[in-house]
């Protein structure tokens, strides 16, 4: 355990202890010598102005009047926490298609500096963190920043939107509610003032975004979840049914560990196959995911969804005939 980690652990021990802590206990928990404990206590008290009272004989503790207000200054994390934080930063910057890189650059440089201090100047091997985007769509960085600013600043937003399904272009004025990252792409959940309802917008289809001075109206979180989070995936809404899909024993090894929906129900069948039940609203995304498994998946209910899958498979097969 290096000094940063010992100071952090010492602070946590003293913050959580109701009674004075002996030097012997600190030696055992910090895994260091008696002299090192005294040096760390002195640094915490004199260098970081921690409200330490007591001595090595009777034990030491934080002054009860000040302990609740004292926190370690700055970004004080263990090396493992710093490694995890920098790895998460790399994940965000790379999976975001570059739109987050500039915003997170100051944080990355600060974490790398702290890691360098931990590891005696050794460079952090960023290339060891690899993120491979999957079907990531191109984003306009200005639009992304405008959307995020409106969401966090609680201001209304006006923009042009070209729907992917119809290619129709419309002008929207919305009260942003939240920004959602789903399957490597970004979506805006918002209250559409002209349509007087909640809508989800794919951020890559937004253009000419402009923040307005008027305050956004706030929709209750429970209503957002009920309207936008109750169905399957990003094409959500109030669930209209529950789909039952049976996967082969081979596919079960993957599907049993996958998260499809917050209210999904799954069970192994006697022959090793896996039955998954998923609430859904619009069936399009659910059908795409099921057909992804090919012959290893079968929709058994409801019959209407089963017929839609049959139609899609027949159309696909017709492309290969003749």
C-alpha positions, 0 to 999 in steps of 0.5 A: 500500500503506497502513501496515497492509499494509506492516507485515504485508508487512515481518513476512512478509519478515523471518519467511521470510528466513534472511539479513539483508534490505537496505533497498533490497530492502525499498524495492522489495518494499514500494514505498516510500521509504527513510525510510518503510522506516526508520519502519516498521522502527522501529515494528515494533521499538519499538512492536510489540516485534519481535526486529529486529537489524541495521542499514541497512548490513548488513541487518536480520533477526529474532533467530533465537532469538525470531523463531519466537515473535513474532507480530503482536498482535491481528487484523492483516490487510490491507484486502483480507483484512479486506474478504473476512473481513467479506464472509464474515461477512455470508454466514454471518450472512445465510444462517444465517437469523439464528442466527449473527448475534448470535454473530458481532456482536462479530467484525463490529464489530471488523472494521468498526473496523479497516476504518474505520482503514484507510479514514480513517473511511469506512463499510463498505457492508454493503449491497454484500454480498447473500445470497439464501437458497434454501429455508432452513428456520426454526431455533430459535436455542436448539436451534442453540446447544445442538447447536453447544455439544454438538458443540464441547464433546464432550458427549452431547445429548438431544432430541425429533426429528420425522422429516420423512418419517414425522412420527414423534416420538421421543426421542434421546440421541446423541453429536454428531460434527459439524454440517454446513451443506448447501444453506442448512440445518443437519444434525447428524451423530451416533452414536445410542446407542439405535439403535447407529449413525450418523445425520444429523438435520435441526436444524430438526426438533430440539426440547427439546435438552438437553446432558448431562454425559456425554462424547460418544464419538468416531467416527473421521473416516474412518468418518464419511465412509464412512457419511455422506459416501460417498453422494449429498448429505445422504441419504448412506450406503454407495453402492449404485450409480452413476447415469449421467445424460446432459444436453443440450448446453444444460444441459451448460454448467451441469452441467459446472461443478457439484459433485454428489459428491466422486467424480463423473466427467464427460465431454462426448460427441461431440454436445455432451451431457454424461455425469455419473456419480454414486455414490448410496445413497438415490435420493430426492435424486438424483432430485429434482436430475435431475428439476429439469432436466426434458427436459434430463436423462436417467438412462441407468443403472441401469435401476431408477433410470431406472424410478423417474424414469419413475414420478415423471414419469408421476405428475407428468404425471397431475396435468395430464391432463383 
